[in-house]
Amino acid sequence: MKTETQSSAELTQLCELIKDMKVAMLTTEDAHGALVSRPMSPQEMDSSGVIWFFTDLRSEKVKHLAHINLSFTDPDGSTYVSVSGRGEVHVDHDRIERYWTPFARPWFPDGSDSPNLALLKFVPNSAEFWDAPHSKMVRMFAMAASIVAGKPIGMGDHDTLSGLGTPSLHTTPA
């Protein structure tokens, strides 16, 4: 994923956590309120923290973007990130052209001029992450120590990043 310099410390931290992860699971609600997830390849995280994806205008997901979630995982590095936010659909041919890659051709055979090709703009609101950057051996020893002690020991960082993006257009009274 391409990245730009982020506009805040929280977005910089989020960017550092996910920049090398090639696939995210995007979760939306379907027409009946059930949660549905699908793999998506992020194209860019721009300077405002927005994450851009290719999408098909005919996809059911584009109807359900008010509250969505991205999950990124790097099991080898023991890094897990869950980002909540909202989505918007954009048909910006210049941006589509800038992000175009031959890897998208199986889904969009006419290339960047495919008639149903659009961009999904994911606007983050908050993120939660778990990060254990040590080697697998150190993580195994930490897990063993945690089992013996009956509590987590040296298991890495867990934190929440809030206020990442612009406020949602949809607010719920408290």
N, C-alpha and C positions, 0 to 999 in steps of 0.2 A: 504494500500500500504506500502510495506517495503521502508525504506529510509536509505541512508548512509549520513555521514557527508559531507556537500557540500564544494566545492572548492573556493567559493567566497561569499561575503556578499549578492549579488543579488540572487544567487541560494539558499542561506539559507533562504532568505525572501520568495522566490517562494515556496520552500519546506514547510515552515511553513504554508503558505496559503492553500496548496492543500493536505497535507499529510493525512488528515482524510477524504477526499472526495473519495468515493468508485467507482464513475463512472465519466467518461469524455465523452463529445461528440466530436468525431473525424470528422473533415470536410476535404474532399478532393474534387478535381474536377473529374467529370466523363469524358468519352471519348468525350463528346460534349462540355465540358467546364462549365457545370452546377455544382453548389456546392451541395454536398451530405454529410449528416451527419449521424453518427450512434453511439450508445452507446458502450463504451469500458471500461473494468476494468483494471486500471493500476496495474502492478505487483510490480514495484520497480522504485524509482528514485535513480539512482546511484550517486556516488560522483562527476561526471562531469555534473550532471543535466539531463542526458539522462533518459527518462521515457520509460519503457519496457512494452509491451502488448503481449498477445497471438494473433495470427492471423492465418487465413487459407490461404495457398498458392494459392488456387483457387479463392480467393476473388478478385473482380475487383479493390478494393482499393489499392492492392499492385502494381498496374501498374501506380498509380498516387500519388507518394510520394514526388515529388520535392518541393511542397509548400503546407503545411498542417497546420491545426489549431486544438488545443484542447481547449474546453470550460469546465470549472469546475464551479459548482454552489453549494452553501450552503445557501438556502433561509432562513433557521432558524437562521443562524448566519449572514445573510446579507453580504456574501462574494461571489464575482464573479470574476473569473480569465479567461482570454483569452491568450493562449500561441501560438505563431506562430513559425514554424520551418520546418524541413524536416524529412523525414522518410527513413528508410532502412530496408530491410528484412534480418533476420539472421536465420540460422538453426544451432544453437549451442546446441547440446543435453545436455551438462552439465548444461548450464544456464536454458534450458527448464525444466530439472529435478529439479533444485533448486527452480524454481517458481511454479512448478506443484501444483495444488490444485484440490480436487474433484469437486469444483464448475465449473471447465472447462470441465468436462466430458460430459455434454450434447452436446457440440459442437465438442468434440474430444473423441469419445467413446472408442478408443483404448488407452486412457490415454496419458502419455507423449511420447509414441511410435506411436501415430497416424501419418499416413504417410503424411498428409497435414498440420501438426502443425508446425508453425514457430513463430519467434518473430518479432514484429514490434518495431524497435528502433526509438523513437522520439527524435530528437536532437533539443532542443529549441534555438531560435534566440532572441526573445523578448517576453515580457509579459506585459499585462495591467491588472490592478486589481482595484476593488472597494471593500472596506472593511469598514463596519460599525459595529464594535465589541460590541456596547452597547446592552442593553436589548431591547426587542421589545417595551416596554413602552417608553423608552428614544427615540427610533427611531420614534415612533408615534408622540411624542411631537416635535421632530426636524422637521418632515414632516409638522405638523401643523404650526410651526413657519415659515417654509420656504414658505408655501402658503400665510400666512399673509404678510410676508416681500417681497414676490415676487422674492426671490433669495434663493439659498441653504444655510441652516444654520445647522451646526452640523451634516451633513449627512455622515460623515466618511471620510476615505482616498481614494484617487484615484491617481494612479501613473503608470508610465511605467518603466519597467526594460528592459534594452537593453544590447546587447553583452553577452547573457547568454551562448551560446554554441560556438562551433567551427564554423568558417565562412562556409557558404554554398559553396558547390562545383559548384553551378550554380550562376554566377554573371551576372548582367545586367548592361550594360554601362549607365552612368549617362547622 
